[in-house]
Amino acid sequence: MTPARPALLASATVLPALAALHAAPVISTFGPLRNTAMPRLAGQGRPDHIALTFDDGPDHLSTPHFLSFLETRGVRATFFLLGSMLVRSPGLAKEMAAAGHEIAVHGWHHRPLLVRGPRATYDDLARARDAVADVTGRAPALFRPPYGVMTTAAHLACRRLGLTPVLWTAWGEDWRKRATPRSVQDTVLRDLRGGGTVLLHDSDCTSATGSWRTTLRALPGILDACQARGWQVGPLREHGVPDRRPVAGPGGE
């Protein structure tokens, strides 16, 4: 056996194992399993409350419409912002925070974490976290990964950055081109239970063009149904989900 042969054999064994370890948390993308076996990650809170969350903003074309509607209903929500969108509309993010909405992190770029290594994952989350803190004056506490796909590197980065990952228990599939206000409403309510977390989108930057209008038109029915069932609606910070505050300020580890 040549000297290089053992190294090659070791690589053939180790690399697949490392890849499997990196991707192991992907199992949490399976909603039914996540909701029952991983309630904290799923965003399960107190049974009389529903956490309303939005991804992919802030978008100067669409987010103001959501803010206006939520203001008329007296509802606050959690917005998971993309850093790449935040730098385009920092004033809007300030307005969101000033209105009492909770600002959280969705990463800098909306790219799958599965194709990123530990360093790139950490840098992406840290950059987005620091940008949110700089703009709003408050370090964010929560993180939601693009496509809802966590990795081992993402969990480790969240721990270092003082971020708590939160997914959802119900979504509206509002990013689809064929989605309608009724389909979004029905899809959310089909899986929604007391203590659940709802995922919607206030921007179509990664969704079908104009899909945010569908989401906006679905919101009244969703809120009315929650009220009829005796559920309060608000941000994750009022949801009873354990809140792990950041252990370091912007720029630190």
N, C-alpha and C positions, 0 to 999 in steps of 0.2 A: 504494500500500500504506500503510495507516495505521501510526502509530508502534508500536501494540500488536501488529501482525501479526508482525514478526520475533520478538518475545519469545514469542508463542504457538507459532510454528513451532519455535523453539529448545526450548521446553518439551516439545513433542510428540516431539522427537528425544532429548533428554537424559534425561527421566524414565524411559522404557522401558529405556534403557541402564543407568541406575543401578539399576533394579529387577532387571535381568538380572545385574548384578555382585553385588548383594546376595544373590541366590538361587543363584549359580553353585555353591557348595559342596554344594548339595542332591544333586548327582550322587553324593556319597559314601554316600548312603542305599542305593544299589544294592549289595547284599552281595557278589556275585561280583566286581564291579569293585573294590570297596574292598579285599577280601581279597587281590587279586593286585597291584593298582596302588598301594594306599595301606596297606602293611602296618603302618606305625607308627600311623596313625589307627585301623586295625582292631584294634590290640592284639595283633599278632603278637609272640611272645616266643621264648624258647629252646625247642627242639623236645621237651625232656623235661618240659615244664611246662605246666599249664593254669591260667589265671587265672580264678578264680570271683568273679563280681561280682553285686551286687544293687542294684536301683534302688527309689526311691520311699519309703524309710523316713526316719527311724525311726518305727515304729508300735508303740505300747505293747500293742496287741492281738495282734500277730503276730510282730514282730521277736524278742522273747525266746524264742520257740519255735525260731527259726533259730539263735540264739546257743547255746541249750542243745544242739541237735543237733550243730552244728559243734564244740562243745567235746567231745562224746563221741567224735567222729571225729578230734580233734586237727587240725582244719583251720581256717585263717584265710582271710578273704575281704576283698574291697574292697566297701564299701558307699557308693554314690552317694546322698547325702542331699538331700532337699528342705528348703530353709530353712523353709518354712511348716510342715513336719512337725517339724523340729528344735526349734522354739520351743515346741512342745507337749510334747516329751519330752527335754529337755536332759540329764536324769539318765541316760536310756537311751543317749544318744549317748556320754556319758562312760564308761559301762559297756562299750560296744562298743570304744572306743579302748583302755580299760584291759585288755580281753581280748586285745589284740593285733591287732585287725582294722584295716584301712586305711580311713580316712574320707576320702571325696572329695565333690565338689560336683555336684549335679544341677540347680542353679538354685534360685531362691527359689519361684517358682510353676511348675507343670507346664503351661506354655503354649508353643505353637509359636514359635520364634524368627523364623520367616519374617514374622510379623505385627508384629515389633518393630523399631524403628529402632536406630541405634547407641547413643544415650544410654540408652534403656530397657534394651537388652541389657547394656551395661556395668554399669548400676546393679543389675540383677537378679543378675548373677554376683558382683559385688563384695559385695553384701549377704549372699549365701549364703556366700561365702568367708570373710568376716569373722565371721559367726555360727559357722561350724565352728571357726575358730581360737579364738574366745572360749570356746567350750564345751569343746573338747578340749585346748586349750593348744598346738596345733600347726597351723600354716598348711597347708591341703590343697594337694596338687600336681596333682591330676587333675580333669577336668571331663567330664561326659557330658551332652549336650543332651537336653531332652525330645523324645521320639519319634525320637531319633537324627538329628535334622536340624540340621546346621551351616549357618551363614551367614557371609558375609564379616565382618559386624559381630561375630559370635561369635568368629571366629578372631582378630580384632584385639583384642577384649576379653581373651581368654585370654592373648595376648602381653603386654598391659599388666599383667595381674594375676598373671603367673607361673604360669598354669595350662596343663597339657597336655591337649588333648582326646583322649579315647579312646572308641571305639565298641565293636564286638565282632565276632567271627567266627562265633559260633553262639548261637542263642537258643532258648528253649523255647516261645515263643508262649503263655506261661502266663497271660497276661492275659485270654484268651478264655473266654467263658462255657462253651463246649463242651470245653474242655481237660480232659484226664484225666492222672493221674500217668504212665500209659504213653505218652500222646501227647507230653507234655512231655519225657520221657526220650528217646523216639525222635527227636523233632525236634532236640534238642540234639546227640545222638550222630551223627545223619545228616550234619551238616556239620562236626563237630569233628575237628580234626587236632592233632597235637602242636604246641605253641606257641600254641594258640588261646585266645581269651577268651570265656567263657560269660556271657550276660546272662540273669538271672532277676529276680524281684521278691519282696521280703520284705514287701510291703504291697499291699493291694488298693485304695488310695486313688484310683488312676486306672484300676483294672482291674475285672473282674467281681467282684461281691461274693463273698467267700469263696475267691477264686482262690489266695490264699496257701497255703491248706491243700493244694491240688493240688500246688503247687510243693514244699512241704515233703515230701510223700509221694514226689515224684519224685527228690529229692536222693539217697537211698541208692543207687538204681540207677545214677545218673550217676556218683557217686563210686566205686562198685564197678567200673564199666566203665573209668574212668580208671586205677584201680589195676591192673586186669587188663591194660591196654595199656602199663603201665610208666610212666605219667605221674604226676608229682607235682602236687598241687593246692594253690594258695595265692593270695595277693593279687597285684595288679599290681606292687607294689614288689619282688616277688621273681621277676618274670616276664622280666626282661631288656629291658623296654621302656624307652627313654631317659627319664630323669626330670628334667624342667626344674623346679628348685626356684623358689619364689616370689622375685621380685626386690624385694619390699617387704613390710613387715609389714601387719597388719590396719589398714584405714582409709586406707592410702596407695596410690599408683599405681605 
